[in-house]
Amino acid sequence: MSVEVEVNENDLAEMVEQVWMSYLDPEGLSPLIPTYDENQPSEVHSSVSITGSWTGHVVYGCSTVAARHAAAAFLAMEPDEVSQEDLSDVLGELANIVGGNVKAMLPPGCFLSLPQVMLAPESTTRYPNAKRISGVYGLWEDEPVNVSMWQSRSDLKEEEA
């Protein structure tokens, strides 16, 4: 049995903004500009799963260029110094941070998985048993970035019953 999600789009946007200000743009020079375009592409993505009293996923997706800039900002490096391992580590950590914040807003009994990172287009990974319920979509330095929440379809069926 799952509970109704208590994290709305405004909550998710606030979490993403906090991550941005804390890790990716602490000087406030390159904010994430909202586009509200849930169909924008992502070349790389990472996710964490939440199970227990609520079941779903939190997915961080972006272009490869945005991932390189995020890794550079997160690790205090120059973008040309960032390795594939750095990209993977930072993408996983970003999904983990946002996922942990989402989990903290859910009722007790939820567990967070380790991050999964795909350095490939989001279209290569599907969540066939989940439905996107919320998302933050924007441009960072003219590159697409998105953070979305997906809820298990079986949980949605239980809520409708």
Backbone as CSV, one residue per row, in Angstrom:
resi,resn,N_x,N_y,N_z,CA_x,CA_y,CA_z,C_x,C_y,C_z
1,MET,0.841,-1.182,0.000,0.000,0.000,0.000,0.884,1.241,0.000
2,SER,0.489,2.215,-0.744,1.243,3.454,-0.846,0.383,4.616,-0.399
3,VAL,1.048,5.648,0.089,0.344,6.857,0.471,0.399,7.848,-0.681
4,GLU,-0.523,8.798,-0.671,-0.501,9.837,-1.696,0.743,10.695,-1.502
5,VAL,1.392,11.037,-2.595,2.603,11.843,-2.519,2.259,13.219,-1.955
6,GLU,3.121,13.707,-1.092,2.899,14.998,-0.464,3.865,16.054,-0.973
7,VAL,4.616,15.727,-2.020,5.572,16.654,-2.595,4.984,17.178,-3.897
8,ASN,4.700,18.474,-3.953,4.131,19.030,-5.181,5.229,19.688,-6.024
9,GLU,4.846,20.210,-7.169,5.810,20.800,-8.093,6.543,21.990,-7.474
10,ASN,5.854,22.783,-6.660,6.512,23.915,-5.997,7.560,23.433,-5.005
11,ASP,7.250,22.354,-4.268,8.225,21.781,-3.339,9.455,21.303,-4.094
12,LEU,9.222,20.588,-5.203,10.329,20.074,-6.004,11.163,21.229,-6.554
13,ALA,10.521,22.276,-7.040,11.242,23.441,-7.570,12.098,24.090,-6.483
14,GLU,11.568,24.154,-5.276,12.330,24.740,-4.162,13.551,23.880,-3.829
15,MET,13.384,22.565,-3.849,14.514,21.665,-3.586,15.595,21.837,-4.648
16,VAL,15.183,21.899,-5.900,16.143,22.062,-6.993,16.860,23.403,-6.855
17,GLU,16.129,24.451,-6.529,16.752,25.770,-6.353,17.779,25.746,-5.219
18,GLN,17.471,25.053,-4.124,18.417,24.955,-3.008,19.681,24.221,-3.421
19,VAL,19.520,23.141,-4.191,20.686,22.403,-4.688,21.511,23.315,-5.596
20,TRP,20.826,24.052,-6.464,21.513,24.950,-7.388,22.345,25.972,-6.630
21,MET,21.717,26.626,-5.647,22.396,27.675,-4.891,23.519,27.109,-4.021
22,SER,23.354,25.893,-3.525,24.354,25.316,-2.628,25.540,24.704,-3.358
23,TYR,25.284,24.048,-4.494,26.333,23.256,-5.126,26.743,23.708,-6.524
24,LEU,25.814,24.243,-7.302,26.114,24.497,-8.714,26.295,25.969,-9.054
25,ASP,25.700,26.857,-8.285,25.780,28.281,-8.584,25.742,29.101,-7.295
26,PRO,26.682,28.864,-6.390,26.629,29.573,-5.103,26.775,31.090,-5.229
27,GLU,27.400,31.581,-6.310,27.548,33.024,-6.500,26.311,33.646,-7.147
28,GLY,25.385,32.823,-7.608,24.172,33.334,-8.232,24.383,33.910,-9.620
29,LEU,25.411,33.453,-10.320,25.724,33.988,-11.644,25.036,33.236,-12.782
30,SER,24.695,31.968,-12.551,24.113,31.128,-13.608,22.916,30.347,-13.077
31,PRO,21.798,31.018,-12.865,20.627,30.308,-12.324,20.009,29.371,-13.359
32,LEU,19.221,28.447,-12.876,18.431,27.584,-13.744,17.204,28.393,-14.166
33,ILE,17.048,28.584,-15.472,15.939,29.380,-16.003,14.796,28.427,-16.362
34,PRO,13.625,28.540,-15.717,12.512,27.626,-16.003,12.035,27.724,-17.456
35,THR,11.764,26.553,-18.061,11.194,26.506,-19.410,9.823,25.843,-19.397
36,TYR,9.551,25.051,-18.382,8.287,24.326,-18.249,8.064,23.358,-19.419
37,ASP,9.136,22.949,-20.076,9.050,22.058,-21.237,9.409,20.642,-20.803
38,GLU,8.384,19.840,-20.485,8.648,18.483,-20.006,9.135,17.548,-21.108
39,ASN,9.177,18.004,-22.340,9.645,17.169,-23.451,11.066,17.491,-23.885
40,GLN,11.759,18.350,-23.128,13.125,18.665,-23.527,14.006,17.426,-23.374
41,PRO,14.983,17.271,-24.257,15.814,16.065,-24.233,16.822,16.079,-23.092
42,SER,17.232,14.901,-22.671,18.369,14.782,-21.765,19.291,13.706,-22.312
43,GLU,20.536,14.057,-22.429,21.527,13.128,-22.976,22.070,12.186,-21.916
44,VAL,22.082,12.644,-20.686,22.551,11.830,-19.562,21.565,12.003,-18.420
45,HIS,21.480,11.006,-17.550,20.563,11.127,-16.428,20.964,10.190,-15.296
46,SER,20.431,10.512,-14.129,20.652,9.688,-12.948,19.329,9.612,-12.203
47,SER,19.193,8.574,-11.403,17.941,8.424,-10.662,18.182,7.721,-9.340
48,VAL,17.264,7.954,-8.426,17.185,7.179,-7.193,15.748,6.687,-7.096
49,SER,15.586,5.523,-6.525,14.255,4.967,-6.309,13.882,5.126,-4.851
50,ILE,12.611,5.356,-4.622,12.075,5.434,-3.265,11.070,4.301,-3.147
51,THR,11.211,3.513,-2.092,10.294,2.398,-1.858,9.771,2.475,-0.433
52,GLY,8.684,1.781,-0.195,8.091,1.750,1.139,6.689,2.298,1.101
53,SER,6.414,3.275,1.967,5.069,3.830,2.032,4.715,4.639,0.781
54,TRP,5.706,5.002,-0.009,5.517,5.611,-1.330,6.552,4.975,-2.244
55,THR,6.173,4.670,-3.467,7.087,4.007,-4.389,7.193,4.804,-5.675
56,GLY,8.425,5.134,-6.049,8.647,5.876,-7.284,10.115,6.181,-7.485
57,HIS,10.373,7.182,-8.331,11.741,7.539,-8.705,11.883,9.054,-8.756
58,VAL,13.092,9.526,-8.487,13.475,10.910,-8.722,14.583,10.853,-9.765
59,VAL,14.395,11.592,-10.881,15.324,11.530,-12.013,15.896,12.918,-12.280
60,TYR,17.225,12.980,-12.398,17.926,14.210,-12.780,18.458,13.983,-14.181
61,GLY,18.053,14.795,-15.143,18.499,14.643,-16.520,19.030,15.954,-17.066
62,CYS,19.966,15.869,-18.000,20.519,17.086,-18.596,21.314,16.740,-19.854
63,SER,21.811,17.766,-20.510,22.713,17.552,-21.635,24.089,17.158,-21.091
64,THR,24.918,16.612,-21.952,26.286,16.260,-21.553,27.064,17.515,-21.163
65,VAL,26.830,18.616,-21.882,27.512,19.874,-21.562,27.096,20.357,-20.173
66,ALA,25.800,20.314,-19.866,25.331,20.731,-18.534,25.897,19.815,-17.452
67,ALA,25.999,18.517,-17.744,26.577,17.577,-16.769,28.040,17.922,-16.506
68,ARG,28.767,18.268,-17.561,30.184,18.642,-17.402,30.301,19.917,-16.554
69,HIS,29.422,20.898,-16.811,29.440,22.139,-16.015,29.055,21.856,-14.564
70,ALA,28.082,20.969,-14.360,27.671,20.625,-12.991,28.807,19.949,-12.245
71,ALA,29.472,19.003,-12.905,30.594,18.308,-12.252,31.712,19.293,-11.934
72,ALA,31.994,20.198,-12.859,33.048,21.190,-12.620,32.694,22.085,-11.431
73,ALA,31.445,22.561,-11.388,31.025,23.421,-10.277,31.039,22.649,-8.960
74,PHE,30.505,21.448,-8.975,30.399,20.632,-7.767,31.783,20.294,-7.205
75,LEU,32.735,20.008,-8.092,34.072,19.569,-7.678,35.112,20.680,-7.701
76,ALA,34.684,21.913,-7.970,35.591,23.066,-8.041,36.741,22.806,-9.015
77,MET,36.356,22.426,-10.235,37.317,22.142,-11.296,36.945,22.960,-12.521
78,GLU,37.793,22.918,-13.515,37.467,23.482,-14.821,36.731,22.413,-15.621
79,PRO,35.786,22.800,-16.475,35.037,21.803,-17.243,35.909,20.841,-18.052
80,ASP,37.022,21.316,-18.592,37.877,20.427,-19.393,38.679,19.441,-18.538
81,GLU,38.653,19.608,-17.222,39.328,18.675,-16.312,38.417,17.528,-15.866
82,VAL,37.122,17.632,-16.150,36.140,16.664,-15.666,36.238,15.351,-16.449
83,SER,36.350,14.247,-15.725,36.407,12.918,-16.339,35.006,12.302,-16.409
84,GLN,34.889,11.188,-17.123,33.615,10.456,-17.170,33.219,9.997,-15.769
85,GLU,34.194,9.585,-14.983,33.918,9.163,-13.606,33.385,10.334,-12.780
86,ASP,33.964,11.526,-12.987,33.459,12.715,-12.293,32.013,12.999,-12.684
87,LEU,31.713,12.905,-13.998,30.336,13.112,-14.469,29.384,12.157,-13.769
88,SER,29.765,10.892,-13.760,28.921,9.868,-13.155,28.723,10.118,-11.664
89,ASP,29.798,10.409,-10.969,29.715,10.646,-9.517,28.810,11.833,-9.195
90,VAL,28.985,12.929,-9.922,28.208,14.132,-9.620,26.745,13.954,-10.009
91,LEU,26.474,13.363,-11.164,25.073,13.116,-11.531,24.385,12.246,-10.479
92,GLY,25.070,11.216,-10.021,24.501,10.368,-8.974,24.268,11.127,-7.689
93,GLU,25.211,11.973,-7.336,25.064,12.738,-6.095,23.922,13.745,-6.195
94,LEU,23.751,14.370,-7.346,22.638,15.320,-7.504,21.294,14.612,-7.365
95,ALA,21.146,13.443,-7.991,19.904,12.678,-7.828,19.715,12.265,-6.370
96,ASN,20.802,11.890,-5.720,20.747,11.463,-4.322,20.330,12.612,-3.397
97,ILE,20.861,13.799,-3.630,20.526,14.950,-2.786,19.053,15.314,-2.946
98,VAL,18.594,15.451,-4.191,17.188,15.807,-4.404,16.287,14.673,-3.902
99,GLY,16.655,13.422,-4.202,15.871,12.278,-3.733,15.776,12.220,-2.220
100,GLY,16.864,12.530,-1.542,16.849,12.555,-0.075,15.928,13.632,0.463
101,ASN,15.906,14.786,-0.208,14.996,15.858,0.201,13.547,15.466,-0.034
102,VAL,13.269,14.792,-1.160,11.911,14.309,-1.425,11.512,13.301,-0.355
103,LYS,12.380,12.345,-0.084,12.101,11.307,0.918,11.788,11.934,2.277
104,ALA,12.491,12.994,2.632,12.278,13.653,3.926,10.886,14.259,4.034
105,MET,10.246,14.557,2.913,8.903,15.151,2.930,7.800,14.101,2.891
106,LEU,8.172,12.849,2.674,7.191,11.770,2.616,6.955,11.196,4.007
107,PRO,5.856,10.498,4.214,5.604,9.872,5.513,6.695,8.848,5.851
108,PRO,6.841,8.496,7.120,7.829,7.496,7.509,7.615,6.179,6.757
109,GLY,8.675,5.436,6.655,8.578,4.130,6.016,9.064,4.110,4.589
110,CYS,9.779,5.151,4.159,10.337,5.192,2.806,11.846,4.953,2.872
111,PHE,12.342,4.302,1.831,13.768,4.001,1.737,14.283,4.501,0.399
112,LEU,15.511,5.012,0.393,16.123,5.576,-0.802,17.191,4.623,-1.323
113,SER,17.145,4.330,-2.615,18.148,3.450,-3.220,19.446,4.216,-3.467
114,LEU,20.473,3.481,-3.814,21.693,4.105,-4.313,21.386,4.685,-5.690
115,PRO,22.093,5.732,-6.107,21.820,6.323,-7.417,22.235,5.399,-8.563
116,GLN,21.477,5.485,-9.633,21.796,4.812,-10.891,22.091,5.914,-11.905
117,VAL,23.196,5.788,-12.622,23.610,6.813,-13.578,23.695,6.208,-14.965
118,MET,23.119,6.916,-15.931,23.197,6.504,-17.336,23.811,7.654,-18.127
119,LEU,24.992,7.416,-18.661,25.615,8.427,-19.516,25.161,8.158,-20.948
120,ALA,23.843,8.151,-21.102,23.171,7.889,-22.378,21.833,8.609,-22.326
121,PRO,21.188,8.802,-23.478,19.903,9.523,-23.488,18.855,8.878,-22.583
122,GLU,18.011,9.739,-21.996,16.961,9.254,-21.098,16.039,8.276,-21.802
123,SER,15.919,8.409,-23.110,15.041,7.513,-23.858,15.511,6.065,-23.804
124,THR,16.771,5.845,-23.396,17.258,4.472,-23.272,16.785,3.819,-21.983
125,THR,16.310,4.610,-21.056,15.798,4.088,-19.792,14.351,4.518,-19.653
126,ARG,13.509,3.576,-19.396,12.088,3.860,-19.214,11.669,3.400,-17.832
127,TYR,10.607,3.982,-17.352,9.991,3.552,-16.108,8.603,3.066,-16.493
128,PRO,8.515,1.837,-17.061,7.248,1.371,-17.634,6.127,1.216,-16.612
129,ASN,6.470,1.013,-15.377,5.449,0.850,-14.344,5.285,2.109,-13.503
130,ALA,5.675,3.254,-14.076,5.587,4.510,-13.333,5.058,5.613,-14.234
131,LYS,4.469,6.615,-13.595,3.926,7.771,-14.300,4.591,9.029,-13.752
132,ARG,5.017,9.924,-14.654,5.620,11.176,-14.208,4.528,12.000,-13.528
133,ILE,4.796,12.436,-12.289,3.796,13.197,-11.542,4.206,14.641,-11.300
134,SER,5.481,14.952,-11.506,5.954,16.305,-11.248,7.297,16.499,-11.923
135,GLY,7.642,17.742,-12.180,8.946,17.993,-12.757,9.310,19.456,-12.765
136,VAL,10.613,19.703,-12.811,11.181,21.034,-12.952,12.027,20.975,-14.216
137,TYR,11.760,21.869,-15.157,12.420,21.845,-16.458,12.992,23.224,-16.731
138,GLY,14.260,23.263,-17.153,14.856,24.564,-17.393,16.094,24.506,-18.251
139,LEU,16.686,25.688,-18.403,17.941,25.833,-19.119,18.970,26.395,-18.156
140,TRP,20.154,25.825,-18.215,21.275,26.310,-17.421,22.390,26.586,-18.409
141,GLU,22.773,27.834,-18.521,23.769,28.233,-19.508,23.381,27.709,-20.889
142,ASP,22.103,27.885,-21.231,21.516,27.479,-22.513,21.509,25.971,-22.752
143,GLU,21.647,25.184,-21.719,21.624,23.721,-21.829,20.447,23.170,-21.024
144,PRO,19.748,22.142,-21.547,18.580,21.598,-20.852,18.941,20.830,-19.581
145,VAL,18.124,21.059,-18.555,18.239,20.357,-17.269,16.814,20.074,-16.794
146,ASN,16.607,18.895,-16.231,15.295,18.594,-15.668,15.418,17.674,-14.465
147,VAL,14.492,17.832,-13.550,14.376,16.949,-12.392,12.906,16.549,-12.335
148,SER,12.644,15.245,-12.362,11.259,14.792,-12.376,11.023,13.713,-11.324
149,MET,9.757,13.607,-10.947,9.320,12.566,-10.008,8.365,11.638,-10.738
150,TRP,8.534,10.358,-10.512,7.716,9.322,-11.135,7.139,8.458,-10.035
151,GLN,5.843,8.167,-10.087,5.203,7.321,-9.084,4.824,5.990,-9.718
152,SER,4.989,4.929,-8.937,4.642,3.587,-9.396,3.183,3.538,-9.829
153,ARG,2.916,2.931,-10.978,1.533,2.813,-11.465,0.701,1.952,-10.521
154,SER,1.301,0.948,-9.898,0.527,0.134,-8.959,0.084,0.966,-7.771
155,ASP,0.927,1.918,-7.342,0.535,2.830,-6.272,-0.608,3.717,-6.717
156,LEU,-0.549,4.199,-7.946,-1.619,5.059,-8.457,-2.928,4.301,-8.520
157,LYS,-2.896,3.021,-8.926,-4.125,2.213,-8.978,-4.722,2.045,-7.587
158,GLU,-3.855,1.832,-6.568,-4.341,1.674,-5.198,-5.026,2.958,-4.736
159,GLU,-4.461,4.129,-5.096,-5.041,5.390,-4.665,-6.404,5.616,-5.313
160,GLU,-6.551,5.163,-6.572,-7.811,5.373,-7.283,-8.901,4.436,-6.775
161,ALA,-8.511,3.309,-6.202,-9.495,2.315,-5.737,-10.277,2.801,-4.529
